C-alpha cells in the first residue's frame, strides 16, 4: 500500500505535465524585423540620415581632398613640395580620423536613443497583444523558433497604426 501511493503521485504528475503544456501559449518576435520594417524605425532612420548628412558630406569632402593630395604626390613633385603635401596629408588624416570617430560616436548614441523609443513602443504593443490573446510567454532573440509562434507580423501591423 505504501509503494502504491508514491507510484500514483508520480503517475499523476506525469499525466498532468502534458495537460498543463496544452494550455501554455507561446509567442516570439524578431526584433531585427521590428527595427528594419516598422514605420517608426524607418522614420527614425530617415531622421538620423537627415541629421547626420552634413557631417557625412564633410567627411567625404576631406576624403576627396586627401585623394587629390595623393594624386599630386603621384606626379613626382620637387622635394619641398612633396614635404609640404605630406605634412598637409598628415594633418588632414588626423583631422579626418578625429571627425570620423566623433561622427560614429554621435551617430551611435543618437541611433540608440531613437531605437530605444521604437523598442519601448514595440514592447508595449507586445505586452498588449500578449494580454489580449492570453500568451503565457513571448520571447525575442532566440536561435530558432518555429514560424508558427512568430507574432512579429502582428506587432508590425500594430506599429503601423
Secondary structure by P-SEA (a helix, b strand, c coil): caaaaaaaaaaaaaaaaaaaaaabbbbbbcaaaaacccaaaaaaaaaaaaaaaaaaaaaaaaaaaaaaaaaaaaacccaaaaaaaaaaaaaaaaaaaaaaaaaaaaaaaaaaaaaaaaaaaaaaaaaaaaaaacccccccccccccccccaaaaaaaaaac
